[in-house]
């Protein structure tokens, strides 16, 4: 029987050298590796800063220090402007829309709610918050804000469409029918409103009218 020969160091000096190298490598890993603290984990869950540039109609915030001491100034952002003017409803609504679009729903909701504390009848904030709550499946809460939005901004088809969506999901079919019909009145070629109107008519056992809405929806898309 031939035994497999195990590798062996040739001398005590060589064994000492290898041991020293392993110790040095372990020390290097210890110095460069870190374990995330609870604060690090919490910070990782926060939304990234909103770096979108300010709208042209919004004046930049006043600098906290002279420009000469800062060198070349960066373009002002929504975060910068809101840090200087935290109750600016237009900027809160704009940032909320960006956050919602990036699926940072909690942060977006905070901005919408702050805007509505400043101006409780801001139609765009009411609509945005209603749509946001709908995305989260909080349909009953969405109805409250979207119904209010339809009262303060009755000429926007999108408000009525989203109100119809929320009412349909909570089985308030008569209200959903009215909301979708209003959306179609404002935008006769709104394909989504026409199609959803057909769905509600089907649910109300009005198949002939539903078929007509489906046909109108197809025609509006050019099919």
Biotite code that builds the C-alpha atoms (Angstrom):
import biotite.structure as struc

atoms = struc.array([
    struc.Atom([0.000, 0.000, 0.000], chain_id="A", res_id=1, res_name="UNK", atom_name="CA", element="C"),
    struc.Atom([1.428, 3.349, -1.052], chain_id="A", res_id=2, res_name="UNK", atom_name="CA", element="C"),
    struc.Atom([0.717, 6.135, 1.414], chain_id="A", res_id=3, res_name="UNK", atom_name="CA", element="C"),
    struc.Atom([0.042, 9.626, 0.148], chain_id="A", res_id=4, res_name="UNK", atom_name="CA", element="C"),
    struc.Atom([2.835, 11.915, 1.274], chain_id="A", res_id=5, res_name="UNK", atom_name="CA", element="C"),
    struc.Atom([1.636, 14.986, 3.185], chain_id="A", res_id=6, res_name="UNK", atom_name="CA", element="C"),
    struc.Atom([3.358, 18.277, 2.400], chain_id="A", res_id=7, res_name="UNK", atom_name="CA", element="C"),
    struc.Atom([5.852, 19.200, 5.102], chain_id="A", res_id=8, res_name="UNK", atom_name="CA", element="C"),
    struc.Atom([7.853, 22.340, 5.705], chain_id="A", res_id=9, res_name="UNK", atom_name="CA", element="C"),
    struc.Atom([11.542, 21.855, 5.213], chain_id="A", res_id=10, res_name="UNK", atom_name="CA", element="C"),
    struc.Atom([12.701, 23.792, 8.293], chain_id="A", res_id=11, res_name="UNK", atom_name="CA", element="C"),
    struc.Atom([11.581, 25.545, 11.463], chain_id="A", res_id=12, res_name="UNK", atom_name="CA", element="C"),
    struc.Atom([12.585, 28.872, 9.887], chain_id="A", res_id=13, res_name="UNK", atom_name="CA", element="C"),
    struc.Atom([10.239, 28.321, 6.947], chain_id="A", res_id=14, res_name="UNK", atom_name="CA", element="C"),
    struc.Atom([7.373, 27.340, 9.245], chain_id="A", res_id=15, res_name="UNK", atom_name="CA", element="C"),
    struc.Atom([7.919, 30.547, 11.249], chain_id="A", res_id=16, res_name="UNK", atom_name="CA", element="C"),
    struc.Atom([7.887, 32.656, 8.068], chain_id="A", res_id=17, res_name="UNK", atom_name="CA", element="C"),
    struc.Atom([4.561, 31.193, 6.893], chain_id="A", res_id=18, res_name="UNK", atom_name="CA", element="C"),
    struc.Atom([3.016, 31.690, 10.332], chain_id="A", res_id=19, res_name="UNK", atom_name="CA", element="C"),
    struc.Atom([4.097, 35.334, 10.345], chain_id="A", res_id=20, res_name="UNK", atom_name="CA", element="C"),
    struc.Atom([2.528, 35.881, 6.909], chain_id="A", res_id=21, res_name="UNK", atom_name="CA", element="C"),
    struc.Atom([-0.785, 34.370, 8.058], chain_id="A", res_id=22, res_name="UNK", atom_name="CA", element="C"),
    struc.Atom([-0.824, 36.587, 11.154], chain_id="A", res_id=23, res_name="UNK", atom_name="CA", element="C"),
    struc.Atom([-0.129, 39.679, 9.037], chain_id="A", res_id=24, res_name="UNK", atom_name="CA", element="C"),
    struc.Atom([-2.954, 38.776, 6.635], chain_id="A", res_id=25, res_name="UNK", atom_name="CA", element="C"),
    struc.Atom([-5.406, 38.267, 9.522], chain_id="A", res_id=26, res_name="UNK", atom_name="CA", element="C"),
    struc.Atom([-4.489, 41.645, 11.016], chain_id="A", res_id=27, res_name="UNK", atom_name="CA", element="C"),
    struc.Atom([-5.009, 43.329, 7.651], chain_id="A", res_id=28, res_name="UNK", atom_name="CA", element="C"),
    struc.Atom([-8.498, 41.837, 7.293], chain_id="A", res_id=29, res_name="UNK", atom_name="CA", element="C"),
    struc.Atom([-9.402, 42.950, 10.812], chain_id="A", res_id=30, res_name="UNK", atom_name="CA", element="C"),
    struc.Atom([-8.360, 46.543, 10.093], chain_id="A", res_id=31, res_name="UNK", atom_name="CA", element="C"),
    struc.Atom([-10.169, 46.861, 6.738], chain_id="A", res_id=32, res_name="UNK", atom_name="CA", element="C"),
    struc.Atom([-13.382, 44.948, 7.509], chain_id="A", res_id=33, res_name="UNK", atom_name="CA", element="C"),
    struc.Atom([-16.229, 46.426, 9.558], chain_id="A", res_id=34, res_name="UNK", atom_name="CA", element="C"),
    struc.Atom([-19.555, 45.130, 10.830], chain_id="A", res_id=35, res_name="UNK", atom_name="CA", element="C"),
    struc.Atom([-22.581, 47.314, 10.091], chain_id="A", res_id=36, res_name="UNK", atom_name="CA", element="C"),
    struc.Atom([-23.982, 48.944, 13.199], chain_id="A", res_id=37, res_name="UNK", atom_name="CA", element="C"),
    struc.Atom([-27.760, 49.331, 13.753], chain_id="A", res_id=38, res_name="UNK", atom_name="CA", element="C"),
    struc.Atom([-27.377, 52.975, 12.715], chain_id="A", res_id=39, res_name="UNK", atom_name="CA", element="C"),
    struc.Atom([-25.742, 51.892, 9.445], chain_id="A", res_id=40, res_name="UNK", atom_name="CA", element="C"),
    struc.Atom([-28.615, 49.496, 8.739], chain_id="A", res_id=41, res_name="UNK", atom_name="CA", element="C"),
    struc.Atom([-31.215, 52.164, 9.466], chain_id="A", res_id=42, res_name="UNK", atom_name="CA", element="C"),
    struc.Atom([-29.380, 54.655, 7.297], chain_id="A", res_id=43, res_name="UNK", atom_name="CA", element="C"),
    struc.Atom([-29.297, 52.175, 4.412], chain_id="A", res_id=44, res_name="UNK", atom_name="CA", element="C"),
    struc.Atom([-33.086, 52.013, 4.495], chain_id="A", res_id=45, res_name="UNK", atom_name="CA", element="C"),
    struc.Atom([-33.489, 55.755, 3.978], chain_id="A", res_id=46, res_name="UNK", atom_name="CA", element="C"),
    struc.Atom([-34.318, 57.116, 0.505], chain_id="A", res_id=47, res_name="UNK", atom_name="CA", element="C"),
    struc.Atom([-31.460, 58.706, -1.396], chain_id="A", res_id=48, res_name="UNK", atom_name="CA", element="C"),
    struc.Atom([-31.264, 62.514, -1.492], chain_id="A", res_id=49, res_name="UNK", atom_name="CA", element="C"),
    struc.Atom([-33.373, 64.087, -4.208], chain_id="A", res_id=50, res_name="UNK", atom_name="CA", element="C"),
    struc.Atom([-30.853, 65.740, -6.482], chain_id="A", res_id=51, res_name="UNK", atom_name="CA", element="C"),
    struc.Atom([-33.271, 66.983, -9.146], chain_id="A", res_id=52, res_name="UNK", atom_name="CA", element="C"),
    struc.Atom([-32.610, 70.592, -10.079], chain_id="A", res_id=53, res_name="UNK", atom_name="CA", element="C"),
    struc.Atom([-35.067, 73.260, -9.062], chain_id="A", res_id=54, res_name="UNK", atom_name="CA", element="C"),
    struc.Atom([-37.802, 74.277, -11.505], chain_id="A", res_id=55, res_name="UNK", atom_name="CA", element="C"),
    struc.Atom([-36.927, 77.456, -13.405], chain_id="A", res_id=56, res_name="UNK", atom_name="CA", element="C"),
    struc.Atom([-39.779, 79.291, -11.674], chain_id="A", res_id=57, res_name="UNK", atom_name="CA", element="C"),
    struc.Atom([-38.336, 78.693, -8.208], chain_id="A", res_id=58, res_name="UNK", atom_name="CA", element="C"),
    struc.Atom([-35.591, 81.018, -6.968], chain_id="A", res_id=59, res_name="UNK", atom_name="CA", element="C"),
    struc.Atom([-32.587, 79.215, -5.458], chain_id="A", res_id=60, res_name="UNK", atom_name="CA", element="C"),
    struc.Atom([-32.203, 79.284, -1.671], chain_id="A", res_id=61, res_name="UNK", atom_name="CA", element="C"),
    struc.Atom([-29.919, 81.918, -0.187], chain_id="A", res_id=62, res_name="UNK", atom_name="CA", element="C"),
    struc.Atom([-26.411, 80.496, 0.424], chain_id="A", res_id=63, res_name="UNK", atom_name="CA", element="C"),
    struc.Atom([-25.449, 79.843, 4.032], chain_id="A", res_id=64, res_name="UNK", atom_name="CA", element="C"),
    struc.Atom([-21.944, 81.267, 3.424], chain_id="A", res_id=65, res_name="UNK", atom_name="CA", element="C"),
    struc.Atom([-20.308, 83.517, 0.826], chain_id="A", res_id=66, res_name="UNK", atom_name="CA", element="C"),
    struc.Atom([-19.779, 81.838, -2.546], chain_id="A", res_id=67, res_name="UNK", atom_name="CA", element="C"),
    struc.Atom([-16.069, 82.734, -2.529], chain_id="A", res_id=68, res_name="UNK", atom_name="CA", element="C"),
    struc.Atom([-15.435, 80.567, 0.510], chain_id="A", res_id=69, res_name="UNK", atom_name="CA", element="C"),
    struc.Atom([-17.222, 77.590, -1.029], chain_id="A", res_id=70, res_name="UNK", atom_name="CA", element="C"),
    struc.Atom([-15.480, 77.569, -4.385], chain_id="A", res_id=71, res_name="UNK", atom_name="CA", element="C"),
    struc.Atom([-17.621, 76.551, -7.361], chain_id="A", res_id=72, res_name="UNK", atom_name="CA", element="C"),
    struc.Atom([-21.232, 76.242, -6.173], chain_id="A", res_id=73, res_name="UNK", atom_name="CA", element="C"),
    struc.Atom([-23.239, 73.166, -7.131], chain_id="A", res_id=74, res_name="UNK", atom_name="CA", element="C"),
    struc.Atom([-26.632, 73.478, -8.794], chain_id="A", res_id=75, res_name="UNK", atom_name="CA", element="C"),
    struc.Atom([-29.339, 73.909, -6.092], chain_id="A", res_id=76, res_name="UNK", atom_name="CA", element="C"),
    struc.Atom([-31.593, 70.908, -5.575], chain_id="A", res_id=77, res_name="UNK", atom_name="CA", element="C"),
    struc.Atom([-35.065, 70.352, -4.205], chain_id="A", res_id=78, res_name="UNK", atom_name="CA", element="C"),
    struc.Atom([-33.542, 69.175, -0.939], chain_id="A", res_id=79, res_name="UNK", atom_name="CA", element="C"),
    struc.Atom([-31.539, 72.401, -0.691], chain_id="A", res_id=80, res_name="UNK", atom_name="CA", element="C"),
    struc.Atom([-34.586, 74.558, -1.335], chain_id="A", res_id=81, res_name="UNK", atom_name="CA", element="C"),
    struc.Atom([-36.760, 72.658, 1.140], chain_id="A", res_id=82, res_name="UNK", atom_name="CA", element="C"),
    struc.Atom([-34.068, 72.854, 3.790], chain_id="A", res_id=83, res_name="UNK", atom_name="CA", element="C"),
    struc.Atom([-34.309, 76.637, 3.456], chain_id="A", res_id=84, res_name="UNK", atom_name="CA", element="C"),
    struc.Atom([-38.114, 76.730, 3.041], chain_id="A", res_id=85, res_name="UNK", atom_name="CA", element="C"),
    struc.Atom([-39.583, 73.508, 4.515], chain_id="A", res_id=86, res_name="UNK", atom_name="CA", element="C"),
    struc.Atom([-43.233, 74.553, 4.080], chain_id="A", res_id=87, res_name="UNK", atom_name="CA", element="C"),
    struc.Atom([-43.046, 75.357, 0.369], chain_id="A", res_id=88, res_name="UNK", atom_name="CA", element="C"),
    struc.Atom([-46.053, 73.404, -0.895], chain_id="A", res_id=89, res_name="UNK", atom_name="CA", element="C"),
    struc.Atom([-45.058, 73.386, -4.571], chain_id="A", res_id=90, res_name="UNK", atom_name="CA", element="C"),
    struc.Atom([-41.624, 71.967, -3.792], chain_id="A", res_id=91, res_name="UNK", atom_name="CA", element="C"),
    struc.Atom([-43.006, 69.424, -1.314], chain_id="A", res_id=92, res_name="UNK", atom_name="CA", element="C"),
    struc.Atom([-45.436, 68.148, -3.936], chain_id="A", res_id=93, res_name="UNK", atom_name="CA", element="C"),
    struc.Atom([-42.730, 68.000, -6.597], chain_id="A", res_id=94, res_name="UNK", atom_name="CA", element="C"),
    struc.Atom([-40.345, 66.074, -4.343], chain_id="A", res_id=95, res_name="UNK", atom_name="CA", element="C"),
    struc.Atom([-43.149, 63.756, -3.224], chain_id="A", res_id=96, res_name="UNK", atom_name="CA", element="C"),
    struc.Atom([-43.836, 62.904, -6.854], chain_id="A", res_id=97, res_name="UNK", atom_name="CA", element="C"),
    struc.Atom([-40.178, 62.060, -7.458], chain_id="A", res_id=98, res_name="UNK", atom_name="CA", element="C"),
    struc.Atom([-40.003, 59.935, -4.315], chain_id="A", res_id=99, res_name="UNK", atom_name="CA", element="C"),
    struc.Atom([-43.208, 58.105, -5.207], chain_id="A", res_id=100, res_name="UNK", atom_name="CA", element="C"),
    struc.Atom([-41.884, 57.454, -8.693], chain_id="A", res_id=101, res_name="UNK", atom_name="CA", element="C"),
    struc.Atom([-38.831, 55.808, -7.119], chain_id="A", res_id=102, res_name="UNK", atom_name="CA", element="C"),
    struc.Atom([-41.114, 53.701, -4.841], chain_id="A", res_id=103, res_name="UNK", atom_name="CA", element="C"),
    struc.Atom([-40.054, 55.575, -1.674], chain_id="A", res_id=104, res_name="UNK", atom_name="CA", element="C"),
    struc.Atom([-43.679, 55.654, -0.582], chain_id="A", res_id=105, res_name="UNK", atom_name="CA", element="C"),
    struc.Atom([-43.213, 56.470, 3.094], chain_id="A", res_id=106, res_name="UNK", atom_name="CA", element="C"),
    struc.Atom([-41.035, 59.515, 2.392], chain_id="A", res_id=107, res_name="UNK", atom_name="CA", element="C"),
    struc.Atom([-43.393, 60.645, -0.376], chain_id="A", res_id=108, res_name="UNK", atom_name="CA", element="C"),
    struc.Atom([-46.399, 60.356, 1.929], chain_id="A", res_id=109, res_name="UNK", atom_name="CA", element="C"),
    struc.Atom([-44.646, 62.507, 4.526], chain_id="A", res_id=110, res_name="UNK", atom_name="CA", element="C"),
    struc.Atom([-44.089, 65.248, 1.954], chain_id="A", res_id=111, res_name="UNK", atom_name="CA", element="C"),
    struc.Atom([-47.692, 65.126, 0.724], chain_id="A", res_id=112, res_name="UNK", atom_name="CA", element="C"),
    struc.Atom([-49.038, 65.232, 4.267], chain_id="A", res_id=113, res_name="UNK", atom_name="CA", element="C"),
    struc.Atom([-46.796, 68.159, 5.175], chain_id="A", res_id=114, res_name="UNK", atom_name="CA", element="C"),
    struc.Atom([-47.991, 70.026, 2.083], chain_id="A", res_id=115, res_name="UNK", atom_name="CA", element="C"),
    struc.Atom([-51.606, 69.418, 3.080], chain_id="A", res_id=116, res_name="UNK", atom_name="CA", element="C"),
    struc.Atom([-50.995, 70.651, 6.604], chain_id="A", res_id=117, res_name="UNK", atom_name="CA", element="C"),
    struc.Atom([-49.894, 73.933, 5.035], chain_id="A", res_id=118, res_name="UNK", atom_name="CA", element="C"),
    struc.Atom([-52.642, 73.985, 2.386], chain_id="A", res_id=119, res_name="UNK", atom_name="CA", element="C"),
    struc.Atom([-55.455, 71.459, 3.069], chain_id="A", res_id=120, res_name="UNK", atom_name="CA", element="C"),
    struc.Atom([-57.167, 72.149, -0.271], chain_id="A", res_id=121, res_name="UNK", atom_name="CA", element="C"),
    struc.Atom([-54.176, 71.762, -2.576], chain_id="A", res_id=122, res_name="UNK", atom_name="CA", element="C"),
    struc.Atom([-55.639, 69.675, -5.406], chain_id="A", res_id=123, res_name="UNK", atom_name="CA", element="C"),
    struc.Atom([-52.365, 68.214, -6.671], chain_id="A", res_id=124, res_name="UNK", atom_name="CA", element="C"),
    struc.Atom([-51.274, 67.171, -3.170], chain_id="A", res_id=125, res_name="UNK", atom_name="CA", element="C"),
    struc.Atom([-54.664, 65.577, -2.465], chain_id="A", res_id=126, res_name="UNK", atom_name="CA", element="C"),
    struc.Atom([-54.550, 63.688, -5.751], chain_id="A", res_id=127, res_name="UNK", atom_name="CA", element="C"),
    struc.Atom([-50.935, 62.616, -5.288], chain_id="A", res_id=128, res_name="UNK", atom_name="CA", element="C"),
    struc.Atom([-51.586, 61.323, -1.795], chain_id="A", res_id=129, res_name="UNK", atom_name="CA", element="C"),
    struc.Atom([-54.695, 59.488, -2.969], chain_id="A", res_id=130, res_name="UNK", atom_name="CA", element="C"),
    struc.Atom([-52.813, 57.804, -5.807], chain_id="A", res_id=131, res_name="UNK", atom_name="CA", element="C"),
    struc.Atom([-49.970, 56.914, -3.442], chain_id="A", res_id=132, res_name="UNK", atom_name="CA", element="C"),
    struc.Atom([-52.347, 55.290, -0.963], chain_id="A", res_id=133, res_name="UNK", atom_name="CA", element="C"),
    struc.Atom([-53.960, 53.402, -3.845], chain_id="A", res_id=134, res_name="UNK", atom_name="CA", element="C"),
    struc.Atom([-50.567, 51.998, -4.844], chain_id="A", res_id=135, res_name="UNK", atom_name="CA", element="C"),
    struc.Atom([-50.145, 50.761, -1.296], chain_id="A", res_id=136, res_name="UNK", atom_name="CA", element="C"),
    struc.Atom([-53.561, 49.085, -1.417], chain_id="A", res_id=137, res_name="UNK", atom_name="CA", element="C"),
    struc.Atom([-55.098, 51.495, 1.125], chain_id="A", res_id=138, res_name="UNK", atom_name="CA", element="C"),
    struc.Atom([-58.139, 52.057, -1.007], chain_id="A", res_id=139, res_name="UNK", atom_name="CA", element="C"),
    struc.Atom([-60.524, 53.400, 1.659], chain_id="A", res_id=140, res_name="UNK", atom_name="CA", element="C"),
    struc.Atom([-57.984, 56.010, 2.744], chain_id="A", res_id=141, res_name="UNK", atom_name="CA", element="C"),
    struc.Atom([-57.374, 56.868, -0.898], chain_id="A", res_id=142, res_name="UNK", atom_name="CA", element="C"),
    struc.Atom([-61.097, 57.506, -1.459], chain_id="A", res_id=143, res_name="UNK", atom_name="CA", element="C"),
    struc.Atom([-61.127, 60.200, 1.232], chain_id="A", res_id=144, res_name="UNK", atom_name="CA", element="C"),
    struc.Atom([-58.341, 62.227, -0.375], chain_id="A", res_id=145, res_name="UNK", atom_name="CA", element="C"),
    struc.Atom([-59.423, 61.660, -3.974], chain_id="A", res_id=146, res_name="UNK", atom_name="CA", element="C"),
    struc.Atom([-63.020, 62.639, -3.226], chain_id="A", res_id=147, res_name="UNK", atom_name="CA", element="C"),
    struc.Atom([-61.743, 65.852, -1.674], chain_id="A", res_id=148, res_name="UNK", atom_name="CA", element="C"),
    struc.Atom([-59.504, 66.410, -4.705], chain_id="A", res_id=149, res_name="UNK", atom_name="CA", element="C"),
    struc.Atom([-62.525, 66.065, -7.011], chain_id="A", res_id=150, res_name="UNK", atom_name="CA", element="C"),
    struc.Atom([-64.261, 68.792, -5.014], chain_id="A", res_id=151, res_name="UNK", atom_name="CA", element="C"),
    struc.Atom([-61.398, 71.303, -5.157], chain_id="A", res_id=152, res_name="UNK", atom_name="CA", element="C"),
    struc.Atom([-60.190, 70.428, -8.669], chain_id="A", res_id=153, res_name="UNK", atom_name="CA", element="C"),
    struc.Atom([-63.266, 69.119, -10.526], chain_id="A", res_id=154, res_name="UNK", atom_name="CA", element="C"),
    struc.Atom([-61.961, 69.895, -14.006], chain_id="A", res_id=155, res_name="UNK", atom_name="CA", element="C"),
    struc.Atom([-59.150, 67.296, -14.046], chain_id="A", res_id=156, res_name="UNK", atom_name="CA", element="C"),
    struc.Atom([-60.008, 63.964, -15.654], chain_id="A", res_id=157, res_name="UNK", atom_name="CA", element="C"),
    struc.Atom([-57.159, 62.213, -13.817], chain_id="A", res_id=158, res_name="UNK", atom_name="CA", element="C"),
    struc.Atom([-58.722, 63.043, -10.447], chain_id="A", res_id=159, res_name="UNK", atom_name="CA", element="C"),
    struc.Atom([-62.008, 61.420, -11.448], chain_id="A", res_id=160, res_name="UNK", atom_name="CA", element="C"),
    struc.Atom([-60.271, 58.418, -12.965], chain_id="A", res_id=161, res_name="UNK", atom_name="CA", element="C"),
    struc.Atom([-58.291, 57.666, -9.806], chain_id="A", res_id=162, res_name="UNK", atom_name="CA", element="C"),
    struc.Atom([-61.381, 58.250, -7.659], chain_id="A", res_id=163, res_name="UNK", atom_name="CA", element="C"),
    struc.Atom([-63.224, 55.727, -9.820], chain_id="A", res_id=164, res_name="UNK", atom_name="CA", element="C"),
    struc.Atom([-60.379, 53.241, -9.327], chain_id="A", res_id=165, res_name="UNK", atom_name="CA", element="C"),
    struc.Atom([-60.491, 53.582, -5.550], chain_id="A", res_id=166, res_name="UNK", atom_name="CA", element="C"),
    struc.Atom([-64.288, 53.383, -5.352], chain_id="A", res_id=167, res_name="UNK", atom_name="CA", element="C"),
    struc.Atom([-64.331, 50.319, -7.611], chain_id="A", res_id=168, res_name="UNK", atom_name="CA", element="C"),
    struc.Atom([-61.857, 48.569, -5.300], chain_id="A", res_id=169, res_name="UNK", atom_name="CA", element="C"),
    struc.Atom([-64.041, 49.205, -2.233], chain_id="A", res_id=170, res_name="UNK", atom_name="CA", element="C"),
    struc.Atom([-67.149, 48.032, -4.153], chain_id="A", res_id=171, res_name="UNK", atom_name="CA", element="C"),
    struc.Atom([-68.859, 51.425, -4.228], chain_id="A", res_id=172, res_name="UNK", atom_name="CA", element="C"),
    struc.Atom([-69.956, 50.762, -7.773], chain_id="A", res_id=173, res_name="UNK", atom_name="CA", element="C"),
    struc.Atom([-72.438, 53.615, -8.236], chain_id="A", res_id=174, res_name="UNK", atom_name="CA", element="C"),
    struc.Atom([-69.812, 56.118, -7.122], chain_id="A", res_id=175, res_name="UNK", atom_name="CA", element="C"),
    struc.Atom([-67.189, 54.495, -9.341], chain_id="A", res_id=176, res_name="UNK", atom_name="CA", element="C"),
    struc.Atom([-69.577, 54.669, -12.311], chain_id="A", res_id=177, res_name="UNK", atom_name="CA", element="C"),
    struc.Atom([-70.159, 58.381, -11.747], chain_id="A", res_id=178, res_name="UNK", atom_name="CA", element="C"),
    struc.Atom([-66.439, 59.083, -11.385], chain_id="A", res_id=179, res_name="UNK", atom_name="CA", element="C"),
    struc.Atom([-65.478, 57.210, -14.553], chain_id="A", res_id=180, res_name="UNK", atom_name="CA", element="C"),
    struc.Atom([-68.304, 58.863, -16.491], chain_id="A", res_id=181, res_name="UNK", atom_name="CA", element="C"),
    struc.Atom([-67.041, 62.272, -15.374], chain_id="A", res_id=182, res_name="UNK", atom_name="CA", element="C"),
    struc.Atom([-63.507, 61.358, -16.468], chain_id="A", res_id=183, res_name="UNK", atom_name="CA", element="C"),
    struc.Atom([-64.846, 60.376, -19.914], chain_id="A", res_id=184, res_name="UNK", atom_name="CA", element="C"),
    struc.Atom([-66.840, 63.604, -20.168], chain_id="A", res_id=185, res_name="UNK", atom_name="CA", element="C"),
    struc.Atom([-63.648, 65.573, -19.593], chain_id="A", res_id=186, res_name="UNK", atom_name="CA", element="C"),
    struc.Atom([-61.514, 63.341, -21.848], chain_id="A", res_id=187, res_name="UNK", atom_name="CA", element="C"),
    struc.Atom([-63.745, 61.453, -24.315], chain_id="A", res_id=188, res_name="UNK", atom_name="CA", element="C"),
    struc.Atom([-60.799, 59.429, -25.681], chain_id="A", res_id=189, res_name="UNK", atom_name="CA", element="C"),
    struc.Atom([-59.426, 58.421, -22.288], chain_id="A", res_id=190, res_name="UNK", atom_name="CA", element="C"),
    struc.Atom([-58.981, 54.733, -23.093], chain_id="A", res_id=191, res_name="UNK", atom_name="CA", element="C"),
    struc.Atom([-58.374, 53.623, -19.506], chain_id="A", res_id=192, res_name="UNK", atom_name="CA", element="C"),
    struc.Atom([-61.457, 55.407, -18.201], chain_id="A", res_id=193, res_name="UNK", atom_name="CA", element="C"),
    struc.Atom([-63.584, 53.948, -20.998], chain_id="A", res_id=194, res_name="UNK", atom_name="CA", element="C"),
    struc.Atom([-62.332, 50.439, -20.305], chain_id="A", res_id=195, res_name="UNK", atom_name="CA", element="C"),
    struc.Atom([-62.796, 50.721, -16.530], chain_id="A", res_id=196, res_name="UNK", atom_name="CA", element="C"),
    struc.Atom([-66.264, 52.118, -17.131], chain_id="A", res_id=197, res_name="UNK", atom_name="CA", element="C"),
    struc.Atom([-67.031, 48.952, -19.056], chain_id="A", res_id=198, res_name="UNK", atom_name="CA", element="C"),
    struc.Atom([-65.809, 46.848, -16.135], chain_id="A", res_id=199, res_name="UNK", atom_name="CA", element="C"),
    struc.Atom([-68.063, 48.677, -13.671], chain_id="A", res_id=200, res_name="UNK", atom_name="CA", element="C"),
    struc.Atom([-71.040, 48.338, -16.014], chain_id="A", res_id=201, res_name="UNK", atom_name="CA", element="C"),
    struc.Atom([-70.336, 44.606, -16.226], chain_id="A", res_id=202, res_name="UNK", atom_name="CA", element="C"),
    struc.Atom([-70.257, 44.421, -12.442], chain_id="A", res_id=203, res_name="UNK", atom_name="CA", element="C"),
    struc.Atom([-73.604, 46.236, -12.357], chain_id="A", res_id=204, res_name="UNK", atom_name="CA", element="C"),
    struc.Atom([-75.065, 43.602, -14.735], chain_id="A", res_id=205, res_name="UNK", atom_name="CA", element="C"),
    struc.Atom([-75.387, 46.009, -17.652], chain_id="A", res_id=206, res_name="UNK", atom_name="CA", element="C"),
    struc.Atom([-73.544, 43.959, -20.305], chain_id="A", res_id=207, res_name="UNK", atom_name="CA", element="C"),
    struc.Atom([-74.806, 45.796, -23.388], chain_id="A", res_id=208, res_name="UNK", atom_name="CA", element="C"),
    struc.Atom([-73.568, 49.151, -22.107], chain_id="A", res_id=209, res_name="UNK", atom_name="CA", element="C"),
    struc.Atom([-70.327, 47.527, -20.982], chain_id="A", res_id=210, res_name="UNK", atom_name="CA", element="C"),
    struc.Atom([-69.738, 46.147, -24.471], chain_id="A", res_id=211, res_name="UNK", atom_name="CA", element="C"),
    struc.Atom([-70.262, 49.614, -25.926], chain_id="A", res_id=212, res_name="UNK", atom_name="CA", element="C"),
    struc.Atom([-67.603, 51.054, -23.566], chain_id="A", res_id=213, res_name="UNK", atom_name="CA", element="C"),
    struc.Atom([-65.128, 48.296, -24.445], chain_id="A", res_id=214, res_name="UNK", atom_name="CA", element="C"),
    struc.Atom([-65.691, 49.064, -28.129], chain_id="A", res_id=215, res_name="UNK", atom_name="CA", element="C"),
    struc.Atom([-65.134, 52.778, -27.566], chain_id="A", res_id=216, res_name="UNK", atom_name="CA", element="C"),
    struc.Atom([-61.934, 52.001, -25.654], chain_id="A", res_id=217, res_name="UNK", atom_name="CA", element="C"),
    struc.Atom([-60.614, 49.896, -28.557], chain_id="A", res_id=218, res_name="UNK", atom_name="CA", element="C"),
    struc.Atom([-61.533, 52.583, -31.070], chain_id="A", res_id=219, res_name="UNK", atom_name="CA", element="C"),
    struc.Atom([-59.764, 55.235, -28.984], chain_id="A", res_id=220, res_name="UNK", atom_name="CA", element="C"),
    struc.Atom([-56.563, 53.185, -29.087], chain_id="A", res_id=221, res_name="UNK", atom_name="CA", element="C"),
    struc.Atom([-56.843, 52.869, -32.874], chain_id="A", res_id=222, res_name="UNK", atom_name="CA", element="C"),
    struc.Atom([-57.427, 49.105, -32.879], chain_id="A", res_id=223, res_name="UNK", atom_name="CA", element="C"),
])
